[in-house]
Amino acid sequence: MPALEPKIAPSILSADLARLGEEVSDVLASGADMIHFDVMDNHYVPNLTFGAPVCKALRDYGITAPIDVHLMVKPVDELIHAFIDAGASDITFHPEASEHIDRSLSLIRDAGLRCGLVFNPATPLTWLDHVMDKVDMILLMSVNPGFGGQSFIPHTMEKLRQARERIDASGRDIRLEVDGGVNADNIGEIAAAGADTFVAGSSLFKARREDDPHRYDTVIGAMRRGLGR
Ligand SMILES: O=C(CO)[C@H](O)[C@H](O)COP(=O)(O)O
């Protein structure tokens, strides 16, 4: 079972991008722990989002919470440098998109950031075999990457259990993050399978409070109750 405090990480993919700074401030004020920042390049995935200047703009706006950058790009190293300079806190990338996984991880760690690998639903965990001592987090995609609003793929539950076993065997405090189709109804089951960090995009951002459009505390509260908190 996860030993680390659970964290809720809203994916800004589903935020109102015309009011991004405000949206990020609002979810953090409503109880989110960090921000999940989805970078898509229309090459590794068939969609295009935002890059390092937007991350820097959030820092300049005054956001001090961790910004967890998920690179869905190929190649990865140049953008790693850009996001280090832009104020990212964590950077994860897909191992099959990196020419040299060990080097890409080292670029992130040597800059003092947390680093990790991301696994698509059909990407095997064996990519971890020789870098388990170098990752601070493992991100399991529970949808195929590229779009928000998809349904959680059920076989991710078994993969989460396998990833949890690997983490426990390593004896290290590696975070196990899950991304795609997470909501207040399934978060408890996902946590029981071993996850401790929960990315939520559409289920969170669509649940603005009707009486106060700047508050997301109802849905974040429901997620925490789902986690037994
Ligand atoms: O990485 C992603 C897509 O590639 C998104 O972070 C993920 O899908 C979250 O969105 P939702 O909670 O709406 O499923």
Ligand as a Chemical Component Dictionary entry (heavy atoms), coordinates in Angstrom:
data_LIG
# 
_chem_comp.id                   LIG 
_chem_comp.type                 NON-POLYMER 
_chem_comp.pdbx_formal_charge   0 
_chem_comp.three_letter_code    LIG 
# 
loop_
_chem_comp_atom.comp_id 
_chem_comp_atom.atom_id 
_chem_comp_atom.alt_atom_id 
_chem_comp_atom.type_symbol 
_chem_comp_atom.charge 
_chem_comp_atom.model_Cartn_x 
_chem_comp_atom.model_Cartn_y 
_chem_comp_atom.model_Cartn_z 
_chem_comp_atom.pdbx_ordinal 
LIG O1 O1 O 0 -2.380 13.401 -20.139 1  
LIG C1 C1 C 0 -3.539 13.557 -20.397 2  
LIG C2 C2 C 0 -4.027 13.182 -21.737 3  
LIG O2 O2 O 0 -2.951 12.741 -22.481 4  
LIG C3 C3 C 0 -4.460 14.182 -19.387 5  
LIG O3 O3 O 0 -3.729 14.637 -18.284 6  
LIG C4 C4 C 0 -5.456 13.221 -18.876 7  
LIG O4 O4 O 0 -6.175 12.611 -19.869 8  
LIG C5 C5 C 0 -6.343 13.900 -17.840 9  
LIG O5 O5 O 0 -7.535 14.266 -18.344 10 
LIG P1 P1 P 0 -8.882 13.592 -17.850 11 
LIG O6 O6 O 0 -8.870 13.647 -16.348 12 
LIG O7 O7 O 0 -9.915 14.466 -18.461 13 
LIG O8 O8 O 0 -8.892 12.180 -18.347 14 
# 
loop_
_chem_comp_bond.comp_id 
_chem_comp_bond.atom_id_1 
_chem_comp_bond.atom_id_2 
_chem_comp_bond.value_order 
_chem_comp_bond.pdbx_ordinal 
LIG O1 C1 DOUB 1  
LIG C1 C2 SING 2  
LIG C1 C3 SING 3  
LIG C2 O2 SING 4  
LIG C3 O3 SING 5  
LIG C3 C4 SING 6  
LIG C4 O4 SING 7  
LIG C4 C5 SING 8  
LIG C5 O5 SING 9  
LIG O5 P1 SING 10 
LIG P1 O6 DOUB 11 
LIG P1 O7 SING 12 
LIG P1 O8 SING 13 
# 
